[in-house]
Amino acid sequence: MALRCLIVDDSAPFLEAASKFLEREGITIVGVASTGAEALERAQELRPDVALVDIDLGEESGFDLARQIAEGPAPLPVILISTRSEEDLAELIEASPALGYVSKAHLSAHAVADLLGRGKCVHEALVYSTVEEFLAATVPFIREGLEEAEPLLVVTKEANLSALRETLEIDAGGVELVDPAGMYRSPPQSIEAYDRYVRTRLEEGAGRVRIIGEPVWPTSARAVAEWKRYESALNVAWASTPSWVVCLYDANELPDDIVSDAKRTHPVLRTGRGARPSPHYTDPEVFVRNLGLELSEILAGGL
C-alpha cells in the first residue's frame, strides 16, 4: 500500500510541484494545507501516514504545528521541511517532536520513507546483473550508513566484496565484509546469525543496523520455498527491529522465479537510482500460503 501523505506549506506553487513529484515516486498525497488550522483539520479527517510541515509557515511556526499534531487527539508522524539550512535549525529540530528534517531540495519518497523507517525494519531487494550495477546501488547506501555511524554488515560473493574494498578504500574499515558461505547453510541458521548480529549492535548502543546480504540459494524446490518463506516472514518478524536490510539477487545466476518472487517478498526495490515501493509486494500470510506453507509455523519458532 502506498504511503499516504499530507503536505503543509503556505506556497501554492510548492504544494503543487511537491505533490506531483512525490506522487510520481509512489507516495499518495491525500491532502494539502496552507495554514495550521487547515492542517489540523485535515490531519484528523484524512488520517495520513505522515505530515510534511514547512518550518516557515507564513506568520505561523511549523515547529508549533508539529507539536500540536504530535500532541493532538489523532497524533501522526511529522517531518519538517524547509529551504533553510539544517545546521541553522539543529537545536529547534532536536527539541521538536518531529521525526526529523528534510531539505526541500532533497525531498523524495526515499527521504520520507527513511525517516519513517527509523525504529522499524526496512526490507529491500536489489536485483542486479553486473558488478557496476551492484556498486551503483550499494556504495551510496554504505556511505550514508558510515556518515550516520550505523553498523554495516555486507555478506556477498567475493567478486562483490573485492569491488567494494577497491571502491570504498579506507572507508571499508567501518564495514564488516563477510563471505556468504558460512552465513547461509540453512534458513534457521542464517536468520539466527543475522539476528545475533543485530541484537548485539543494538545492545552496544546503535540506533539502527544496516545489512546487505546475498543468500546462497539451494537447488531443490522444497528448499527454495523455505528460503522464500523466510524472506517474506522477515517483514513480520523484524517489523519493529531498527534495521535496514538490502537483499541481493543476481539476475544472471538465479532462476527467474526466485528473482520474480523477490519483488513479492520485499516491500521496497533498490536500484542505482534510489529506492521505490515494490508494486508486486504481497502480504506475507498470502505469499507463504501460496507456497503451500504456513507463516505461523516459522513465527512461532522465532526468526
N, C-alpha and C positions, 0 to 999 in steps of 0.2 A: 504494500500500500504506500502511495506517495506521501511524503512529508507534507503536512498542512501548515501553512504559514500565514501570519498576519504581519503586514508591514505598516509601521507608523512613522510618518515623515511629513513635514509641512511643505515639501516641494512636490507639486503635482507632476512635473516632468520626471523627477527621480522616481516617484511611485510608479509611473507608467513604464519607465525604462527598466527598473529593477524587477517589476512584476513579469514583464516579457522575458527578461534574461533568465530569471530563476525558473519560470515555467518551462523554458526550453531545456533546462538542466534537470528537469524531473520533479521539481517542487510544485505543489499545488498552492496557489495563492488564494486563500479563502476570503480575504478581505483586505482593505487598506483603510487607514485613518490618518487624519492630519492634525488632530488635537487629542489631548489627554482624555477628555470626557468621551470622545468618539471611540478612542482605543479601548477604554474600559468597557464600554457598552458592547463593542464588537467582540472583545475577548470573551465576555460572559455568554454572548449569544452564539458565537461560532465555535468556541472551544478548540482553537487551533493547537497544533503540537508545539509551536514556538512563536514568539513575537519578536520581530526585528524592530528596535526602537532607536530613532535618531536621538543623539545626545542633545543637540541644539534644536529643540522643537519649538521654533518661533520664540515667543515670550515664556514658554514653559520649559521645564528641565526634564530631559529624558531620564536622568537619574531618579528624580522624584516619581516619574511614571513607572519606572522599573520596580521601584519599591511598592507602589500601590498595586501593581499587577501581582507581584510575588506575595503580598500580604492580603490580597482580596479574597472574596468568597470562592472564587474558582481560579486559584493560582496556576500559572503556567510558566515554562522556562522563557527567559528573556535574554536576547543577545543585543548588546548595544552596538550601534553603527555610527560612523561619523567620517568626515573628511579630515578631521583634526588628528594630530599625531598621538598614538597610543602612549608614548612616553610622557607627553604633557598631561595625560589624563590618568596615569597609572594609579595614583593613590585613590582617586574617586572611583575608578573601575574596581579596584580591590575591595573597597568598602561597600560597593553595591551588591545587592542580592542577585544581579545578573550572572549568567553563566560565564560571560566573557565579552570580548570586544572584537569586532571585525571592521577593518577599514573599508569604506565604500569602494575604494579602488580595487580591493581584493575580495569583494563579496562574491560568493559562489555557493552552489549546493554542497560542494565538498567542505568548504569552511564552516558552513552551518552544521552539517552532519558531524563534523569533527568535534565541535564544541558540545553538541548534544550527546555525543558518544562518550564523553568523559564519565567514568564511573560505570560504563556498560561495555559489553563486548561488541566490537566492530569486526565483522567477518566478511572478508573479501576474497574473490577468486581472480587470479591473474592468468589468463591464457596467453601464452607466447610461443613464437616459432623460432626465434633467433636469440642469441646472447645479447644482441643490441636491443631488442625489444624488452628482454628481461631487465637490462640495466636502466633503460629509459623509465621503467615503471618503479623499480625498487630503489635506485640511488636517491631520488628526491625523498622517498618515504624514510630511508635510513638517515639521511642528513637532517631531516626535520626532527626525527627522534633524538638524534645527538644534540641538536640545539635545545630540545626540551628536557634533556638529561633523563630520557626514558630508557630503561634497559632494552637491549636489542638482541634477539636470538635469530640467526639465519641458518636454516637446515636445508641444504640443496646439494645437487651434484657438483663434483669437483670443478667442472668447466665453469660453472656459475660462480663458485667460491673464488676461483682464481681471477676471474674477471672483476669481482668485487674488490679483492685485495689490491689489484692493479689500479682500479678506478678510485677507490677511497683513499689509498695511500696511507698517510699517518692517521687518518680518521678511523681506520679499521680497528684501532686499539680499543675503541669504545663499543665494538660489536663482537659478539660471540659467533664465530663461523664454524658450523658443525657438519660433518658428513652424515647423510641420512641413513646409512646402513644400520647403525645402532639404535636409531630412533624409531624405525618403522618395521619392527619384527612382527607386530600384530596390533590391531586397533586398541585393545585394552592397554598394552604395554606403552604404545605411543602416547596415548592420552594421559596415562599416569605420569610419564616423563615430562610432558608439557605442563601438566597441572602442578607438578612438584616445582618446576622452574618458576612458574608464575607466582605461586604461593610464597616461595622463598623471596623473590624480589619484592613482592608487596609487603612482606613482613620486615624487609630491610628498609622500607620507607618509600618505595617507588609509588608514584601516583598512578602510573599506568605502564603496562609492559607491551612491547611490540614484538611480534613474531612473524617471520617469513618461513614457511615450511613447504617442502615438496615431498609428498608421500611416495614410497616405493610401492607401486600398485602390483597386486598379485595377478595371476592369470585365470584362476578358476572363477566361474560365475558366482558361486556362493561367497567366496572371499571378497570379490569386488563389491557385492551387495552389502557386505558387512562394513566395508570401508565407506561406502556411500551413506550408510545409516549413521555412522559416527560423524561424518561431515555435517549431515543435517541436524543430528542431535546436539551438536556443539552450540547451535543457535539458541537452544533452550537451556542446556546445562550451564553455559557460561554467560547467560544473558546479563547477569549483574556483576560480572567479573571485569574490572577495568583493564581491558586488553584490546589490542588491535592486531588481528590475525589476517595475514595475506597468504592464501594457499596457492601454490604454483601448479600449473598444468601445461606440460609441453605438448603442443598440438602435433608436433612431428613424431612423437613417440607413443602417445596414448590413443587407444581406440576412440572412435567418435562418440560412443555412448557415455564414456567417462567425461569427456570434455563437455558434452552437451548437458549432462546432469550437474556439472559444476555450476552452471548458471541457475539451476533449480535449488541447489543446497546452500548457495551463498547469496545473501541479500544485496551485496554490492559487487560490482565488477570494476577491476582496476586495469588501466592501460597507461601508456606513456603520456597520455594527455590528461590524466587525472582519474577520478572515480565517479561512478554513476550507479543509481539503483538498478538492480537486475530486473528486467521486465518479466523474466521467467521464474523468479523466485517462488517456491512452493512451500506452504505451511509444512513444518516437519512431520506432524501427525499424518497428513495426507501423503507426503512424499514417501515416508517409510512404509506406510500401509500398502502403497502401490508396489513396493519391493517384495511384498509378501511377508513383511516383518512387523514387529511392534516397537514403537518408540518407548513405551512404558517399561519394557524389559531392561533396556540399556540405562534409562534414567534411574530406575530403582537400584541398579547395581552401582551407580555412581560413574561419573565420567572422569 
